Amino acid sequence: MLRLVSLSIVVCGTVLAAVSLQARLNNKRPYEQAIGSIADERGIPDRKKEAKTEPADTSDRSKENVAWFLAKHGRQLKRIAGTKPRIDLMTAENWIMRDRIVAIYKKNLEDCVEPKTLSYMPGLGGDPELFEAAASFINRFFKPCKPVTAKQMVAGAGCNAIIENLLYDICDRGDGLLIEVPYWAGFETCFVLRTQVQQVHVYPPSSSSPEALVGEYQKALAQANRPIKALLFCNPHNPKGTVYPQSHIEALLRFCEQNDLHFISDEIYGLSVFNTKDTGGFVSVLQIDLEALGVNPNRVHMVYSISKDLGSSGLRTGFLVTQTHDKLRLSAAIANHSHVSTLNSAAITRLLRDDAAMDSLIADTRTGLAEAARTMANFLSFHKQEFLPPVAGVFVWARLGGSQCTWAQESQLQDRLEECGVSMSAGSGYYAVEPGWFRLNFALEKDTMLQAMRNIEDALGLTQRWSPKAE
């Protein structure tokens, strides 16, 4: 493999994509077997010998990307192209306060559109006024150890774009990234399509201690066959809907310091924590005193977006906060290919500046999420389905396939759910350790969620019907 990586730059992109495909094939997920067969059929092409057979053909890099995407996300593309109506429990969107937020944006757009709104962005990494509003918002709700300033931020089209850009700046092609499984499938677009970074899986520890967690990261680091540059940490966790105690975050920060790794904290669900009684609440990496911990703040980066907590996923606006690494911040700003529009910036700036509206929205969203999560939990408990009680986010991680489920049966159940009119993500796409797990979004309008539950009962062959009256 090392010899492959050292090939000339002319074939570097194809080689790394093939290495990535083979690494995924070893995990034996159904879609990865499909990718593996594509790689086997094509082999590793010699571009010097191969003649183009099609006019105006795409690059080999493009072909590899399309082959990977079709194998990984083919089911979603088929669903999008289909005409049969389905309730979408696959997409993690927050509809709890959608009508109120729409009303706020309508007013903001009436008030904020002026001639300068149609001009180019005045700042290098984003609109300065947006950064001022976002910094104030983060300081108000995330309570950082050291206040965040506008100069410590870069904006991009959502967390995924920010993470991809960040990886592009801290990793070289073929470098590795530590990430705990299961993890959100969409992260892989950050790894594969442009940066060509290889994810190195960390498996959940058998105990809940911070020492056990670090032990699994240490094991993955030791077994990696490539340089590891960073650790991607998702807190609150997607897809499990859980939060990490401060002791675990600090242990991983020390681990990164000891092994010279960047620590990337994705906190996109940070304000969607609705159960603090059993967890102690959410702790942002920004709250931790890095100097007291002996951790260089240059290696710590927080990523946030308005997509989830503020129900605005379509506006594609996210932020990178790196408080001391000026060089990285500049690089992230100039290499950013996913800017936020001036119209978005103006509307969101108005929203984030309105402290009273933010206090009310976030409090009411948490209440609504708690109620929706409780309803989904009662439904699953009624049918004796195994699940992780969610404390954050907009979804629940449930084992609808049962403890005896195989990967093939999981795929069949996902098809059956589609046939019964409900779409949801299966655990194989998240590199779940065991088959049968699914992620179900519950942050929907009440009538829509109740109909989705009926469809799930049909797919599982459950004759006894749950109703809200059973709560």
Rosetta blueprint (number, residue, H / E / L):
1 M L
2 L H
3 R H
4 L H
5 V H
6 S L
7 L L
8 S L
9 I L
10 V L
11 V L
12 C H
13 G H
14 T H
15 V H
16 L H
17 A H
18 A H
19 V H
20 S H
21 L H
22 Q H
23 A H
24 R H
25 L H
26 N L
27 N L
28 K L
29 R L
30 P H
31 Y H
32 E H
33 Q H
34 A H
35 I H
36 G H
37 S H
38 I H
39 A H
40 D H
41 E H
42 R H
43 G L
44 I L
45 P L
46 D L
47 R L
48 K L
49 K L
50 E L
51 A L
52 K L
53 T L
54 E L
55 P L
56 A L
57 D L
58 T L
59 S L
60 D H
61 R H
62 S H
63 K H
64 E H
65 N H
66 V H
67 A H
68 W H
69 F H
70 L H
71 A H
72 K H
73 H H
74 G H
75 R H
76 Q H
77 L H
78 K H
79 R H
80 I H
81 A H
82 G L
83 T L
84 K L
85 P L
86 R L
87 I E
88 D E
89 L L
90 M L
91 T L
92 A L
93 E L
94 N L
95 W L
96 I L
97 M L
98 R H
99 D H
100 R H
101 I H
102 V H
103 A H
104 I H
105 Y H
106 K H
107 K H
108 N H
109 L H
110 E H
111 D H
112 C H
113 V L
114 E L
115 P H
116 K H
117 T H
118 L H
119 S L
120 Y L
121 M L
122 P L
123 G L
124 L L
125 G L
126 G L
127 D L
128 P H
129 E H
130 L H
131 F H
132 E H
133 A H
134 A H
135 A H
136 S H
137 F H
138 I H
139 N H
140 R H
141 F H
142 F H
143 K L
144 P L
145 C L
146 K L
147 P L
148 V L
149 T L
150 A H
151 K H
152 Q H
153 M E
154 V E
155 A E
156 G E
157 A L
158 G L
159 C H
160 N H
161 A H
162 I H
163 I H
164 E H
165 N H
166 L H
167 L H
168 Y H
169 D H
170 I H
171 C L
172 D L
173 R L
174 G L
175 D L
176 G E
177 L E
178 L E
179 I E
180 E E
181 V L
182 P L
183 Y L
184 W L
185 A L
186 G L
187 F H
188 E H
189 T H
190 C H
191 F H
192 V H
193 L L
194 R L
195 T L
196 Q L
197 V L
198 Q E
199 Q E
200 V E
201 H E
202 V E
203 Y L
204 P L
205 P L
206 S L
207 S L
208 S L
209 S L
210 P H
211 E H
212 A H
213 L H
214 V H
215 G H
216 E H
217 Y H
218 Q H
219 K H
220 A H
221 L H
222 A H
223 Q H
224 A L
225 N L
226 R L
227 P L
228 I E
229 K E
230 A E
231 L E
232 L E
233 F E
234 C E
235 N L
236 P L
237 H L
238 N L
239 P L
240 K L
241 G L
242 T L
243 V L
244 Y L
245 P L
246 Q H
247 S H
248 H H
249 I H
250 E H
251 A H
252 L H
253 L H
254 R H
255 F H
256 C H
257 E H
258 Q H
259 N L
260 D L
261 L L
262 H E
263 F E
264 I E
265 S E
266 D E
267 E L
268 I L
269 Y L
270 G L
271 L L
272 S L
273 V E
274 F L
275 N L
276 T L
277 K L
278 D L
279 T L
280 G L
281 G L
282 F L
283 V L
284 S L
285 V H
286 L H
287 Q H
288 I L
289 D L
290 L H
291 E H
292 A H
293 L H
294 G L
295 V L
296 N L
297 P H
298 N H
299 R H
300 V E
301 H E
302 M E
303 V E
304 Y E
305 S E
306 I L
307 S L
308 K L
309 D L
310 L L
311 G L
312 S L
313 S H
314 G H
315 L H
316 R L
317 T L
318 G E
319 F E
320 L E
321 V E
322 T L
323 Q L
324 T L
325 H L
326 D H
327 K H
328 L H
329 R H
330 L H
331 S H
332 A H
333 A H
334 I H
335 A L
336 N L
337 H L
338 S L
339 H L
340 V L
341 S L
342 T H
343 L H
344 N H
345 S H
346 A H
347 A H
348 I H
349 T H
350 R H
351 L H
352 L H
353 R H
354 D L
355 D H
356 A H
357 A H
358 M H
359 D H
360 S H
361 L H
362 I H
363 A H
364 D H
365 T H
366 R H
367 T H
368 G H
369 L H
370 A H
371 E H
372 A H
373 A H
374 R H
375 T H
376 M H
377 A H
378 N H
379 F H
380 L H
381 S H
382 F H
383 H L
384 K L
385 Q L
386 E E
387 F E
388 L E
389 P L
390 P L
391 V L
392 A E
393 G L
394 V L
395 F E
396 V E
397 W E
398 A E
399 R E
400 L L
401 G L
402 G L
403 S L
404 Q L
405 C L
406 T L
407 W H
408 A H
409 Q H
410 E H
411 S H
412 Q H
413 L H
414 Q H
415 D H
416 R H
417 L H
418 E H
419 E H
420 C L
421 G L
422 V E
423 S E
424 M L
425 S E
426 A E
427 G H
428 S H
429 G H
430 Y H
431 Y L
432 A L
433 V L
434 E L
435 P L
436 G L
437 W L
438 F E
439 R E
440 L E
441 N E
442 F L
443 A L
444 L L
445 E L
446 K H
447 D H
448 T H
449 M H
450 L H
451 Q H
452 A H
453 M H
454 R H
455 N H
456 I H
457 E H
458 D H
459 A H
460 L H
461 G L
462 L L
463 T L
464 Q L
465 R L
466 W L
467 S L
468 P H
469 K H
470 A H
471 E L
